[in-house]
Amino acid sequence: MRLNNKLNFLAVALLSSFVGFTSCEEKEEKALTGAKLEFEKVIFNDNGGTREIKIITTGEWSAETTADWALISPASGNGTTICTISADSSYSYKEREALIRFYTATTTLQDTIRQFGYERTIRFESESYGVPHYKTPEEAYVDVKVTSNIAYNVIIADEDKNWLSIEGDKSYYEPETTVPRPQTFRFKYTVHSDFTKKRIANVVFKGMATENEVVKTLTIEQDKAPKIIPSRMGDSLTLVSLQRSLDSYYKWDLSRPITHWGDLLTEEVTYTYVDEELNISKDTTEIRVIGLTFFMFNTNGSIPYEVKYLTELQSLAMQGNENGYRKKIRLGDEITKVPKLRSLALSGYGISEICPEFANMSQLEELSLSGNTMTKVPVDVLCKMTNLKYLDLSGNRLQSIWNLSDIPAHINPEEIGLRGIIPTELFNMENLEYLALAYNHFEGAVPYMPVGSMPNLKQLYLNLNRLEGEIPQWILQHPRLACWDPYTLIFNQEGFTATGKAAGFTNVPARLPNPECPDWVEQDLAIALKLPPLTEREKETKPLRGYWRYYHLLK
């Protein structure tokens, strides 16, 4: 009768699923037509034992195993039943396995029974895993299930630690006298930016015992990045990749040409198109992206590496990273590889540190790092950026502390934002035209400089810090003092210093010695800054935030 049923329903049986393994704590169900199994791992140590497996059905069923060392009881029944699988002790050195099958009138279900021998072993569910070149940081992981009857360590080679890591424990200490249980390791990986080759890591699982050492190797292979060639098409691919990586709230309509996408500027440029794989190098003229803005996004990492493919980009502005005030992001060297970038504004991003490679951005004229989480002024890097005309470090407050002499005990004094004496080196940057240091926790006196210092400075913001003492004469005698609205943007301090003194200057003048600003005439300002005239399109289009000089002219 059972044979006839199997023949009658062979087509259904061929579609039956093979039941895999889960951890002992997890239950797994295989739902098929007419019946399903609910079970824990069917795996035994070499000394045998029992396991339970449940068949859920409304009709009659029967069961069998394919090996004489494993028995099932009961072997038949009607309706849902919990069965017991018994395994004898193994005298084999190697592990062994068998099948257990359940038959109903319409379905055949089966599962694999495994039993370790007395061999000391480490078993992978799969010996190799493939991962994509990119996932968001929250999704960039692969879970690896390992079963063993020994204790072991997991070792990642030094050359792979820059992109692969283990989340949590790196060892397995299950006593060797117990039934082997699986351990799940979560391997985290970073984005792979090389489009010429894959990344391959060989992870070693090494037994802790010195005798009969057991070593197994797991392979994790990461796809190479998609090929992007700097070009109009490459710009489109890059923008989509950036938007995806940043989880930007604003989405472009990809059915429209790039010239109709919002928050970016394009321009027809002539450049050299290079495809090294095809050995192509030719001069090309086409529309390229020269300006880009991202508002409202969510990332825990630096600027995505794809930005380097925007080889004609001149201005980049990124503002409003979700919960940026809680984040501490090290700004990597990705943006330093954009060759023509002149304006970079990263506001409210959550940046706590910039990399030394920023010093190589000799072409950069404008840098805004306002509203971030910096606790130290990266003066060594900034002072090497000799072409900077605009520098904004305002609003780097992690905590609002009114009295620096009475910081609450639960707050780390080193983690309240930018504080201490303003570095004198900033005022030695003679090319600066705009310097904003407002709304931080700077205290003490403004650094002394000779009268006539910073002759090109057209705007200075020092307000809402904890500065005290005398205003230095190089500020009071600066020819553009009236341009700076000093009573609001320089003399206006607040709170108390670390010594308990009330912030504020002792020599604020009753009136300015020269109340006229030489740059108040916009035409004169444009000439002084040597700005090219604005086109009609530029006059009609709101400029990108990074173009600060144009922006101030149009206000």
C-alpha positions as CSV (number, residue, x, y, z in Angstrom):
1,M,0.0,0.0,0.0
2,R,2.8,2.4,0.9
3,L,4.6,1.7,-2.4
4,N,1.4,2.4,-4.4
5,N,1.0,5.7,-2.6
6,K,4.5,6.6,-3.4
7,L,4.0,5.8,-7.1
8,N,0.7,7.6,-7.2
9,F,2.1,10.8,-5.8
10,L,5.6,10.7,-7.2
11,A,5.2,14.2,-8.8
12,V,4.4,15.7,-5.4
13,A,7.2,13.8,-3.7
14,L,9.7,15.2,-6.2
15,L,8.7,18.7,-5.2
16,S,9.2,18.0,-1.4
17,S,11.8,20.2,0.3
18,F,14.9,19.0,1.9
19,V,14.9,20.1,5.5
20,G,18.1,21.9,6.7
21,F,19.5,22.7,10.1
22,T,19.0,25.4,12.6
23,S,20.4,26.0,16.1
24,C,19.0,24.1,19.1
25,E,17.3,27.2,20.3
26,E,15.5,27.8,17.0
27,K,12.6,25.8,15.7
28,E,12.2,25.2,11.9
29,E,9.0,24.3,10.0
30,K,8.7,22.9,6.5
31,A,5.2,23.5,5.3
32,L,4.1,21.3,2.4
33,T,0.8,20.1,1.1
34,G,-0.9,17.8,3.6
35,A,1.8,17.7,6.3
36,K,4.7,19.5,7.9
37,L,7.6,18.8,10.2
38,E,8.6,20.7,13.3
39,F,11.9,19.7,14.8
40,E,15.2,20.5,16.5
41,K,18.5,19.6,14.9
42,V,18.8,15.9,14.3
43,I,22.4,15.5,15.2
44,F,24.1,13.1,17.6
45,N,27.4,12.8,19.4
46,D,29.4,9.6,19.0
47,N,27.8,8.2,22.2
48,G,24.3,8.3,20.6
49,G,21.1,9.5,22.3
50,T,17.6,10.6,21.4
51,R,16.0,13.5,19.6
52,E,12.4,14.4,19.1
53,I,10.7,15.3,15.8
54,K,7.0,16.3,15.4
55,I,4.9,15.5,12.3
56,I,1.8,17.7,11.9
57,T,-0.9,16.2,9.8
58,T,-4.6,15.2,9.9
59,G,-4.3,11.8,8.3
60,E,-2.4,8.6,8.6
61,W,1.3,8.5,8.2
62,S,4.3,6.1,8.4
63,A,8.0,6.7,8.9
64,E,11.3,4.9,8.4
65,T,15.1,5.5,8.6
66,T,17.7,4.4,6.0
67,A,20.2,3.1,8.6
68,D,20.1,0.4,11.2
69,W,21.9,2.6,13.8
70,A,18.9,5.0,14.0
71,L,15.4,4.0,14.9
72,I,12.1,6.0,15.0
73,S,9.3,5.4,17.4
74,P,6.4,5.2,16.8
75,A,6.9,4.3,13.1
76,S,3.3,5.0,12.1
77,G,0.3,6.8,13.4
78,N,-2.7,9.0,12.7
79,G,-2.7,12.8,13.1
80,T,-0.1,15.0,14.7
81,T,2.5,13.0,16.7
82,I,5.8,13.5,18.5
83,C,8.3,10.8,17.5
84,T,11.6,9.9,19.1
85,I,14.7,9.1,17.1
86,S,17.2,7.0,18.9
87,A,20.9,6.6,17.8
88,D,23.3,3.9,18.9
89,S,26.8,4.7,20.0
90,S,29.2,5.1,17.0
91,Y,32.4,3.0,16.7
92,S,33.3,4.9,13.5
93,Y,36.1,7.4,13.4
94,K,34.3,9.5,10.8
95,E,30.8,11.0,11.1
96,R,27.9,9.2,9.5
97,E,24.5,10.2,8.3
98,A,21.1,8.7,7.3
99,L,17.7,9.8,6.1
100,I,14.4,9.7,7.9
101,R,11.3,9.8,5.8
102,F,7.7,10.4,6.6
103,Y,4.9,9.3,4.2
104,T,1.3,10.5,4.0
105,A,-1.3,10.0,1.4
106,T,-0.2,13.1,-0.5
107,T,3.3,14.0,0.7
108,T,6.8,12.6,1.3
109,L,8.9,14.5,3.9
110,Q,12.5,13.8,4.7
111,D,15.3,15.0,6.9
112,T,19.0,14.1,7.4
113,I,20.3,12.5,10.6
114,R,23.9,13.1,11.4
115,Q,26.1,11.5,14.0
116,F,29.7,12.5,14.8
117,G,32.3,9.8,15.1
118,Y,35.0,10.1,17.7
119,E,37.0,12.2,15.2
120,R,37.6,15.7,16.4
121,T,36.0,17.9,13.8
122,I,34.8,21.3,12.7
123,R,32.0,21.4,10.2
124,F,30.7,24.3,8.1
125,E,27.2,24.5,6.8
126,S,28.9,25.8,3.6
127,E,32.6,26.1,3.1
128,S,32.4,29.3,1.0
129,Y,30.2,32.4,1.1
130,G,29.8,35.2,-1.5
131,V,28.9,38.7,-0.5
132,P,28.1,41.8,-2.7
133,H,30.5,44.7,-3.2
134,Y,28.2,47.0,-1.2
135,K,25.5,46.9,1.5
136,T,24.5,49.5,3.9
137,P,26.5,49.3,7.2
138,E,23.5,47.8,8.9
139,E,23.2,45.1,6.3
140,A,26.8,44.4,5.4
141,Y,27.3,41.0,7.1
142,V,27.1,37.3,6.5
143,D,26.1,34.7,9.1
144,V,28.1,31.5,9.1
145,K,26.9,28.4,11.0
146,V,29.6,26.1,12.4
147,T,29.2,22.8,14.2
148,S,32.0,21.2,16.2
149,N,32.8,18.8,19.0
150,I,35.9,20.7,20.0
151,A,36.8,24.2,21.2
152,Y,38.4,26.5,18.6
153,N,39.4,30.0,17.7
154,V,38.5,32.0,14.6
155,I,41.4,33.8,12.9
156,I,41.1,36.4,10.2
157,A,44.4,37.1,8.3
158,D,46.0,40.5,8.9
159,E,45.7,41.5,5.3
160,D,41.9,40.9,5.4
161,K,41.2,42.8,8.7
162,N,40.8,46.1,6.8
163,W,37.5,44.9,5.3
164,L,36.4,41.8,7.3
165,S,35.7,41.5,11.0
166,I,33.8,39.3,13.5
167,E,30.9,40.8,15.4
168,G,31.0,39.4,19.0
169,D,32.9,36.3,20.2
170,K,35.8,35.0,18.2
171,S,36.1,31.6,20.0
172,Y,33.9,28.6,20.7
173,Y,34.3,26.9,24.1
174,E,31.6,24.2,24.1
175,P,32.9,21.3,26.4
176,E,33.9,18.4,24.3
177,T,31.9,15.9,26.3
178,T,28.5,17.4,25.4
179,V,26.5,17.0,22.3
180,P,27.8,19.2,19.5
181,R,25.8,22.4,19.1
182,P,26.1,24.9,16.3
183,Q,27.6,28.3,16.7
184,T,26.7,31.2,14.4
185,F,29.4,33.8,13.6
186,R,28.5,37.2,12.0
187,F,31.2,38.5,9.7
188,K,30.9,42.2,8.9
189,Y,32.4,43.5,5.7
190,T,33.1,47.0,4.2
191,V,32.4,48.3,0.8
192,H,34.7,47.1,-2.0
193,S,35.6,49.9,-4.4
194,D,37.9,48.0,-6.8
195,F,36.1,47.1,-10.1
196,T,39.1,45.1,-11.4
197,K,39.1,42.1,-9.0
198,K,37.2,40.4,-6.2
199,R,38.3,40.3,-2.6
200,I,38.8,36.8,-1.1
201,A,39.4,36.1,2.6
202,N,40.4,32.7,4.0
203,V,39.2,32.5,7.6
204,V,40.9,29.9,9.7
205,F,39.0,27.9,12.4
206,K,41.7,26.4,14.6
207,G,41.2,23.9,17.4
208,M,42.6,24.9,20.8
209,A,44.0,21.5,21.7
210,T,47.6,21.0,20.7
211,E,47.2,17.2,20.1
212,N,45.7,16.1,16.8
213,E,45.2,19.8,15.9
214,V,42.1,20.5,13.8
215,V,42.3,23.4,11.3
216,K,39.5,24.2,8.8
217,T,39.3,27.1,6.4
218,L,36.3,29.1,5.4
219,T,36.3,31.3,2.2
220,I,34.4,34.6,2.0
221,E,34.5,36.1,-1.4
222,Q,33.3,39.7,-2.1
223,D,32.2,40.8,-5.6
224,K,34.2,43.5,-7.4
225,A,32.6,46.9,-7.7
226,P,30.7,47.9,-10.8
227,K,32.8,49.6,-13.3
228,I,32.3,53.4,-13.4
229,I,34.2,55.5,-16.0
230,P,34.2,59.3,-15.4
231,S,31.7,60.5,-18.1
232,R,28.2,61.7,-18.3
233,M,26.9,58.1,-17.9
234,G,29.5,57.6,-15.1
235,D,28.1,60.7,-13.4
236,S,24.6,59.3,-13.5
237,L,25.8,55.9,-12.1
238,T,27.8,57.7,-9.4
239,L,24.9,59.9,-8.3
240,V,22.5,56.9,-8.0
241,S,25.2,55.1,-5.9
242,L,25.7,58.1,-3.7
243,Q,22.0,58.5,-3.1
244,R,21.7,54.8,-2.3
245,S,24.7,54.8,0.1
246,L,23.5,57.9,1.9
247,D,19.9,56.7,2.2
248,S,18.9,60.2,0.9
249,Y,15.3,61.2,1.5
250,Y,15.1,62.9,-1.8
251,K,14.9,60.6,-4.8
252,W,15.6,61.6,-8.4
253,D,13.3,60.7,-11.3
254,L,15.6,58.3,-13.1
255,S,13.4,58.4,-16.2
256,R,14.4,62.0,-16.9
257,P,17.8,63.2,-18.2
258,I,20.4,64.2,-15.6
259,T,20.0,67.8,-16.5
260,H,16.5,67.7,-15.0
261,W,17.6,66.2,-11.7
262,G,17.2,68.5,-8.7
263,D,20.0,69.8,-6.4
264,L,22.8,69.6,-8.9
265,L,24.4,71.8,-11.5
266,T,25.6,70.5,-14.9
267,E,27.8,72.1,-17.5
268,E,29.2,71.2,-20.9
269,V,32.9,70.5,-20.5
270,T,35.7,69.0,-22.5
271,Y,37.7,66.3,-20.8
272,T,39.7,63.2,-21.6
273,Y,37.7,60.0,-21.6
274,V,39.8,57.1,-20.5
275,D,38.9,53.4,-20.4
276,E,42.1,51.5,-19.4
277,E,40.6,48.1,-20.0
278,L,39.8,48.8,-23.6
279,N,42.8,51.0,-24.0
280,I,40.7,54.0,-25.0
281,S,41.8,57.6,-24.4
282,K,40.1,60.5,-26.3
283,D,39.0,64.1,-25.8
284,T,35.2,64.3,-25.3
285,T,32.8,67.2,-24.9
286,E,29.5,66.5,-23.0
287,I,27.4,67.5,-20.1
288,R,29.0,66.7,-16.7
289,V,28.1,67.4,-13.1
290,I,29.9,70.3,-11.6
291,G,27.8,71.0,-8.4
292,L,25.9,68.7,-6.1
293,T,23.9,69.1,-2.9
294,F,22.4,66.4,-0.6
295,F,19.9,67.5,2.0
296,M,18.4,65.1,4.6
297,F,20.1,61.7,4.5
298,N,21.1,59.0,6.9
299,T,24.6,57.5,7.1
300,N,27.0,56.3,9.7
301,G,30.0,56.5,7.4
302,S,32.2,58.9,5.5
303,I,31.4,60.2,2.0
304,P,30.9,57.1,-0.2
305,Y,33.9,56.2,-2.3
306,E,32.0,56.6,-5.6
307,V,32.3,60.4,-5.2
308,K,35.8,60.1,-6.7
309,Y,34.3,59.4,-10.1
310,L,32.8,62.9,-10.3
311,T,36.0,64.2,-11.8
312,E,34.4,67.5,-13.0
313,L,32.8,68.3,-9.6
314,Q,33.6,71.8,-8.3
315,S,31.1,72.2,-5.4
316,L,29.7,69.6,-3.0
317,A,27.3,70.4,-0.2
318,M,25.9,67.8,2.2
319,Q,23.6,69.0,5.0
320,G,21.4,67.2,7.6
321,N,22.6,63.7,8.4
322,E,19.9,62.1,10.6
323,N,20.8,62.3,14.3
324,G,24.2,63.7,13.2
325,Y,24.7,65.3,16.6
326,R,24.9,61.8,18.1
327,K,27.4,60.5,15.5
328,K,31.2,60.5,15.5
329,I,32.3,60.0,11.9
330,R,35.8,60.1,10.7
331,L,35.9,61.8,7.4
332,G,38.0,59.6,5.2
333,D,40.1,60.4,2.1
334,E,37.4,59.6,-0.5
335,I,36.6,63.3,-1.1
336,T,40.2,64.2,-1.4
337,K,40.4,62.3,-4.6
338,V,38.0,64.6,-6.5
339,P,40.5,66.6,-8.5
340,K,38.6,69.8,-9.3
341,L,36.7,70.3,-6.1
342,R,36.8,73.9,-4.9
343,S,33.9,74.1,-2.5
344,L,33.0,71.6,0.2
345,A,30.3,72.2,2.7
346,L,29.5,69.3,5.2
347,S,27.0,70.7,7.8
348,G,25.3,68.6,10.4
349,Y,27.0,65.5,9.1
350,G,28.3,64.1,12.5
351,I,32.0,64.6,11.6
352,S,34.3,64.3,14.6
353,E,37.6,64.1,12.7
354,I,39.1,64.6,9.3
355,C,41.9,62.6,7.8
356,P,45.5,64.0,7.1
357,E,45.0,63.6,3.4
358,F,42.9,66.8,3.4
359,A,46.1,68.7,3.5
360,N,46.6,67.6,-0.1
361,M,43.5,69.4,-1.4
362,S,45.5,72.4,-2.7
363,Q,42.7,73.4,-5.0
364,L,40.0,73.7,-2.3
365,E,39.0,77.3,-1.6
366,E,35.9,76.8,0.6
367,L,35.4,74.3,3.5
368,S,32.5,74.3,5.9
369,L,32.4,71.8,8.8
370,S,29.7,73.6,10.8
371,G,27.3,71.8,13.1
372,N,29.4,68.7,13.5
373,T,30.8,66.8,16.5
374,M,34.5,67.9,16.5
375,T,36.3,68.3,19.8
376,K,39.6,69.5,18.4
377,V,40.5,72.0,15.6
378,P,42.5,70.0,13.0
379,V,44.9,72.9,12.7
380,D,47.8,70.9,11.4
381,V,45.7,69.9,8.4
382,L,43.9,73.2,7.8
383,C,47.0,75.3,7.8
384,K,48.4,73.2,4.9
385,M,45.4,74.0,2.8
386,T,47.0,77.2,1.6
387,N,44.3,78.2,-1.0
388,L,41.4,78.2,1.5
389,K,39.5,81.4,1.4
390,Y,36.4,80.3,3.4
391,L,36.6,78.2,6.6
392,D,33.5,77.6,8.8
393,L,33.9,75.6,12.1
394,S,30.9,77.1,13.8
395,G,28.4,75.2,15.8
396,N,30.5,72.3,16.9
397,R,28.8,71.9,20.3
398,L,28.0,68.4,21.5
399,Q,26.7,69.8,24.8
400,S,25.3,73.2,25.8
401,I,27.4,74.1,28.8
402,W,26.7,77.6,30.2
403,N,29.4,77.5,32.9
404,L,32.6,75.7,31.9
405,S,33.7,75.7,35.5
406,D,30.7,73.6,36.6
407,I,30.4,70.8,34.0
408,P,28.0,68.1,35.3
409,A,29.8,64.9,36.5
410,H,28.1,62.7,33.9
411,I,29.6,64.7,31.0
412,N,33.2,64.2,29.8
413,P,34.8,67.7,29.7
414,E,36.7,66.6,26.6
415,E,33.4,65.7,24.8
416,I,31.5,68.9,24.8
417,G,32.7,70.2,21.4
418,L,35.3,72.7,20.3
419,R,36.8,74.4,23.3
420,G,40.0,75.9,24.8
421,I,42.1,78.7,23.3
422,I,41.5,79.4,19.6
423,P,44.6,78.2,17.8
424,T,46.8,81.1,16.7
425,E,47.6,79.3,13.5
426,L,44.1,79.9,12.1
427,F,44.8,83.7,12.1
428,N,48.0,83.1,10.2
429,M,46.0,81.8,7.2
430,E,46.4,85.1,5.3
431,N,44.4,84.0,2.3
432,L,41.2,83.6,4.3
433,E,38.3,85.9,3.4
434,Y,35.8,84.3,5.7
435,L,36.4,82.7,9.1
436,A,33.5,81.4,11.3
437,L,34.2,80.1,14.8
438,A,30.9,81.0,16.4
439,Y,28.8,79.0,18.8
440,N,31.5,76.8,20.2
441,H,33.1,76.6,23.7
442,F,36.3,78.6,22.9
443,E,37.5,80.5,25.9
444,G,40.3,82.7,27.0
445,A,41.7,85.6,25.0
446,V,41.6,86.0,21.2
447,P,45.2,85.3,20.0
448,Y,47.5,88.3,19.6
449,M,48.5,89.1,16.1
450,P,50.3,92.1,14.6
451,V,48.1,95.0,13.4
452,G,47.5,94.5,9.7
453,S,47.1,90.7,10.0
454,M,44.6,88.9,7.8
455,P,44.3,91.7,5.3
456,N,41.9,89.8,3.0
457,L,39.4,88.9,5.8
458,K,35.9,90.1,4.7
459,Q,33.9,88.3,7.5
460,L,34.8,87.1,11.0
461,Y,32.5,85.2,13.4
462,L,33.6,84.8,17.0
463,N,30.2,85.3,18.8
464,L,28.6,83.0,21.4
465,N,31.8,81.5,22.7
466,R,33.3,82.0,26.2
467,L,36.0,84.5,25.1
468,E,37.3,87.1,27.6
469,G,40.0,89.7,28.1
470,E,40.8,92.5,25.7
471,I,39.9,92.6,22.0
472,P,43.2,92.6,20.2
473,Q,44.1,95.7,18.3
474,W,44.6,93.8,15.0
475,I,40.8,93.3,15.1
476,L,39.8,96.8,16.4
477,Q,42.1,98.5,13.7
478,H,41.2,96.2,10.9
479,P,40.0,98.2,7.9
480,R,36.9,96.0,7.4
481,L,35.8,95.9,11.1
482,A,32.5,97.6,10.2
483,C,31.8,94.9,7.6
484,W,31.9,92.3,10.2
485,D,28.9,93.6,12.3
486,P,31.2,93.2,15.3
487,Y,28.7,94.1,18.1
488,T,26.7,91.0,17.1
489,L,29.2,88.6,15.5
490,I,32.4,89.3,17.5
491,F,31.9,91.2,20.8
492,N,28.8,89.2,21.8
493,Q,29.9,86.4,24.1
494,E,28.0,84.3,26.7
495,G,28.3,82.1,29.8
496,F,31.3,81.5,32.1
497,T,34.8,80.3,31.5
498,A,36.6,77.3,33.0
499,T,37.9,79.6,35.7
500,G,34.4,80.8,36.6
501,K,34.8,84.3,35.0
502,A,31.9,85.8,33.1
503,A,32.7,85.7,29.3
504,G,33.0,89.0,27.5
505,F,35.5,91.5,26.4
506,T,36.7,94.4,28.7
507,N,37.4,97.0,25.9
508,V,34.4,96.9,23.7
509,P,34.3,100.3,22.0
510,A,31.3,102.6,22.4
511,R,31.4,103.3,18.7
512,L,33.5,102.0,15.8
513,P,36.5,104.1,14.8
514,N,35.5,103.7,11.2
515,P,31.8,102.9,10.8
516,E,31.9,102.5,7.0
517,C,32.5,99.2,5.3
518,P,34.5,99.4,2.1
519,D,32.8,96.3,0.7
520,W,29.2,97.2,1.2
521,V,28.7,98.0,-2.5
522,E,28.0,94.7,-4.2
523,Q,29.7,95.7,-7.4
524,D,32.9,96.6,-5.6
525,L,32.7,93.3,-3.7
526,A,32.4,91.4,-7.0
527,I,35.5,93.2,-8.3
528,A,37.4,92.7,-5.1
529,L,36.8,89.0,-5.1
530,K,37.5,88.8,-8.9
531,L,34.3,86.9,-9.5
532,P,33.1,86.2,-13.0
533,P,29.8,87.7,-13.9
534,L,26.7,85.7,-13.1
535,T,24.8,84.2,-16.1
536,E,21.1,84.7,-16.5
537,R,20.5,81.1,-15.5
538,E,22.6,81.6,-12.4
539,K,20.5,84.6,-11.4
540,E,17.3,82.7,-11.8
541,T,18.5,79.5,-10.1
542,K,19.2,79.3,-6.4
543,P,23.0,78.7,-6.1
544,L,24.3,75.7,-4.3
545,R,25.2,76.3,-0.7
546,G,28.9,75.7,-1.3
547,Y,29.1,78.7,-3.6
548,W,29.3,81.0,-0.7
549,R,30.6,84.0,-2.6
550,Y,27.9,83.9,-5.2
551,Y,25.3,83.2,-2.5
552,H,26.2,86.3,-0.5
553,L,26.0,88.4,-3.7
554,L,22.5,87.3,-4.4
555,K,21.1,87.7,-0.9
